[in-house]
């Protein structure tokens, strides 16, 4: 089982248009979990400023702040950066 995580950027207050950026996917393993990054989190932080107050949301609608998300990622034994910039889900 896996869960995808997203952040909303460039939200227009007038027309409600926004860009949904895929941050990555957390996958269950026999021993722990793996997080596969879709973007470089540091680049996102540079783009929106740090610390940022944007909510991170998973595909099930659960919301996280940046610190909660980083803790969730740090709990994963494996981290995969090989797919940064690629489209996957």
C-alpha positions as CSV (number, residue, x, y, z in Angstrom):
1,X,0.0,0.0,0.0
2,X,1.2,3.5,-0.7
3,X,0.1,7.1,-0.2
4,X,0.8,10.1,-2.3
5,X,1.4,13.6,-0.9
6,X,0.8,17.0,-2.5
7,X,1.1,20.7,-1.9
8,X,-1.0,23.5,-3.4
9,X,0.9,26.4,-4.9
10,X,-0.1,29.5,-6.9
11,X,-3.6,29.6,-5.6
12,X,-5.7,32.5,-7.0
13,X,-8.1,34.0,-4.5
14,X,-10.4,35.3,-7.3
15,X,-10.9,32.3,-9.5
16,X,-9.7,29.6,-7.0
17,X,-7.3,28.1,-9.6
18,X,-4.2,26.4,-8.2
19,X,-1.3,24.2,-9.0
20,X,-1.2,20.8,-7.2
21,X,2.4,19.6,-6.9
22,X,3.2,16.0,-6.2
23,X,5.8,15.8,-3.4
24,X,6.1,12.0,-3.4
25,X,4.8,8.7,-2.3
26,X,5.2,6.8,1.0
27,X,5.1,3.0,0.5
28,X,4.9,0.2,3.1
29,X,7.6,-2.3,3.2
30,X,8.1,-5.5,5.1
31,X,10.3,-3.6,7.5
32,X,9.2,0.0,7.8
33,X,8.5,2.2,4.9
34,X,10.0,4.0,1.9
35,X,9.5,7.5,0.7
36,X,10.0,8.2,-3.0
37,X,10.4,11.9,-3.8
38,X,8.8,13.5,-6.9
39,X,10.4,16.9,-6.2
40,X,13.3,18.4,-4.4
41,X,11.7,19.6,-1.1
42,X,14.4,22.2,-0.7
43,X,13.4,23.7,-4.1
44,X,9.8,23.9,-2.9
45,X,10.9,25.6,0.3
46,X,12.9,28.2,-1.8
47,X,9.9,28.8,-4.0
48,X,7.4,29.5,-1.3
49,X,9.7,30.7,1.5
50,X,10.7,29.0,4.7
51,X,9.1,28.3,7.0
52,X,6.0,28.0,4.8
53,X,2.4,27.8,6.0
54,X,1.1,25.8,3.1
55,X,-0.7,22.6,3.9
56,X,0.5,19.3,2.6
57,X,-2.3,16.9,1.9
58,X,-2.3,13.2,1.1
59,X,-4.6,11.5,-1.4
60,X,-7.1,10.7,1.3
61,X,-7.5,14.4,2.4
62,X,-5.4,14.2,5.5
63,X,-3.6,17.5,6.1
64,X,0.0,18.0,7.4
65,X,2.1,21.1,8.1
66,X,5.8,21.0,6.9
67,X,7.1,19.8,10.2
68,X,4.6,16.9,10.4
69,X,5.4,16.0,6.8
70,X,9.2,16.0,7.4
71,X,8.7,13.8,10.5
72,X,6.6,11.4,8.5
73,X,9.3,11.2,5.8
74,X,12.1,10.8,8.4
75,X,10.3,7.8,9.9
76,X,10.9,6.0,6.6
77,X,13.9,3.8,6.6
78,X,14.4,4.2,2.9
79,X,14.4,7.4,0.9
80,X,14.5,7.3,-2.9
81,X,15.5,10.5,-4.8
82,X,16.0,8.8,-8.2
83,X,12.5,9.8,-9.6
84,X,12.7,13.6,-8.9
85,X,11.3,15.4,-11.9
86,X,9.5,12.2,-13.2
87,X,5.8,11.7,-13.3
88,X,4.6,8.8,-11.2
89,X,2.0,8.0,-8.6
